[in-house]
Amino acid sequence: MAKKNASAGLVIYRRPQGADSPIEFFLVHPGGPYWTRKDDGAWSIPKGEIEMGEDLLAAAKRETREETGFAIRGRFQRLPPVRQPSGKLVHPWAVEADVDPADLKPGTFEMEWPPRSGRLASFPEVDRGAWFGAKAAMVKILAGQRPILVKLMSKLGIEVEESAA
């Protein structure tokens, strides 16, 4: 049984031109019919529900693999949990890694679609992933997850524009 009010995920970041280059964040866009026309404020870190008794970091890695197909390795840094407006508590870990959005292989979920039709349709958990610079990531990510990026940027010594935060 999963914890419905908690999730775990990875904040994947990279420095494409080396240690002194600007940082980029890998975000995913949710799949399914409700998110098709939404962009700014709709993207997320790869994350998902924690299984009962599951280690939080193990859950973050598993959910990232299920949503993206990527088995992320690296040095994982725990970030403080963030409560989203829905009440769900997100347990994030930051990791520096490089993935190619073209290699995204998301898992799927089923839901009744169209609503009240009695028919089940299958949709990808995420329909795309992309790298964003810090400023763009603050615009693209869900408002409830912005504090996750702010905390990581602060930890990495990156200045955060107050208007974006």
C-alpha positions in Angstrom: 0.0 0.0 0.0 1.3 3.4 -1.0 1.4 6.6 1.1 -1.1 8.8 -0.7 0.0 12.0 1.0 3.7 11.7 0.3 5.9 11.3 -2.7 9.7 11.1 -3.5 11.6 12.3 -6.5 14.9 13.4 -8.0 16.0 16.9 -8.9 18.3 16.1 -11.8 20.7 18.8 -12.8 23.7 19.3 -15.0 26.4 21.8 -16.0 26.5 21.3 -19.8 29.8 23.1 -20.4 31.6 22.0 -17.3 31.9 23.0 -13.6 31.7 26.8 -14.2 28.8 26.7 -16.7 25.2 27.7 -15.9 23.2 24.9 -14.3 20.2 23.2 -16.1 17.4 21.2 -14.6 15.7 18.2 -16.1 11.9 18.4 -15.7 9.1 16.2 -17.0 5.7 17.2 -18.4 2.8 15.1 -17.1 1.0 12.8 -19.6 -2.7 12.4 -19.9 -5.5 14.5 -21.4 -5.7 17.0 -18.5 -2.1 18.4 -19.2 -2.1 18.4 -23.0 -2.5 22.2 -23.4 -0.7 23.2 -20.2 3.0 24.3 -20.2 4.2 27.1 -17.9 3.6 25.9 -14.3 2.8 22.3 -15.4 6.3 20.6 -15.4 7.6 18.6 -12.4 10.6 16.8 -11.1 10.3 13.1 -11.7 8.5 11.8 -8.6 5.8 9.5 -7.4 4.2 7.8 -4.4 6.2 6.0 -1.8 5.3 2.3 -1.1 4.5 1.5 2.5 7.8 0.9 4.4 9.9 1.9 1.4 13.1 3.9 1.9 12.6 7.4 0.6 15.7 7.6 -1.7 14.8 4.1 -3.1 11.3 5.4 -3.8 12.7 8.5 -5.6 15.0 6.4 -7.8 12.2 3.9 -8.5 9.7 6.6 -9.4 12.2 8.4 -11.6 12.9 5.1 -13.5 9.2 4.4 -13.8 8.4 7.9 -15.2 11.4 8.3 -17.4 13.1 4.9 -18.0 16.3 6.4 -16.6 18.2 4.6 -13.8 20.0 7.6 -12.3 23.3 7.1 -10.5 25.4 9.6 -8.7 25.9 11.4 -5.4 22.4 12.0 -4.0 21.9 15.0 -1.8 18.8 15.1 0.5 16.9 18.4 0.2 14.2 19.5 2.8 10.7 18.1 2.1 8.3 20.5 0.5 4.5 20.5 1.1 2.6 21.2 -2.1 -0.7 23.2 -2.1 -2.6 19.8 -2.4 -1.1 18.9 1.0 1.2 16.2 -0.5 4.7 16.2 1.0 7.5 15.8 -1.6 10.8 14.3 -0.4 13.4 15.5 -3.0 17.0 14.4 -3.6 19.3 16.4 -5.9 21.7 14.5 -8.2 24.0 15.8 -10.9 23.5 13.6 -14.0 23.0 13.9 -17.7 20.2 12.3 -19.5 19.0 12.7 -23.1 15.3 13.7 -23.3 15.1 11.8 -26.6 15.7 8.5 -24.7 12.7 9.1 -22.4 10.7 5.8 -21.9 7.8 6.6 -19.6 5.6 4.1 -17.9 1.8 4.3 -18.4 -1.3 4.6 -16.4 -5.0 3.9 -17.1 -8.0 6.1 -16.4 -11.5 6.4 -17.6 -11.5 8.5 -20.7 -13.6 10.3 -21.8 -15.1 11.0 -18.4 -18.1 8.9 -17.5 -17.7 6.8 -20.7 -16.9 3.6 -18.9 -13.9 3.1 -21.2 -10.3 2.8 -19.9 -7.6 4.5 -21.8 -3.8 4.2 -21.3 -1.6 7.3 -21.2 2.1 7.9 -20.6 3.0 9.0 -17.0 5.0 11.8 -18.7 4.8 12.9 -22.3 8.1 14.6 -22.5 11.2 15.7 -20.6 13.5 18.7 -21.2 16.5 20.6 -19.8 15.8 24.2 -18.6 18.1 26.9 -17.3 17.4 28.1 -13.8 15.2 31.0 -14.8 13.2 29.0 -17.3 12.8 26.1 -14.9 11.3 28.4 -12.3 8.6 29.3 -14.9 8.0 25.8 -16.1 7.8 23.9 -12.8 4.6 23.6 -10.8 4.3 26.4 -8.3 4.2 23.9 -5.4 7.6 22.5 -6.4 9.4 25.9 -7.0 10.7 25.8 -3.4 12.6 22.6 -4.2 14.5 24.4 -7.0 15.1 27.4 -4.8 16.6 25.2 -2.0 18.9 23.5 -4.4 20.0 26.7 -6.2 20.7 28.2 -2.8 22.8 25.1 -1.8 24.7 25.4 -5.1 25.3 29.2 -4.7 23.0 30.2 -7.6 21.2 33.5 -7.3 17.4 33.1 -7.6 15.3 35.9 -9.1 12.7 36.8 -6.5 10.0 37.4 -9.2 10.4 33.8 -10.3 10.4 32.4 -6.8 
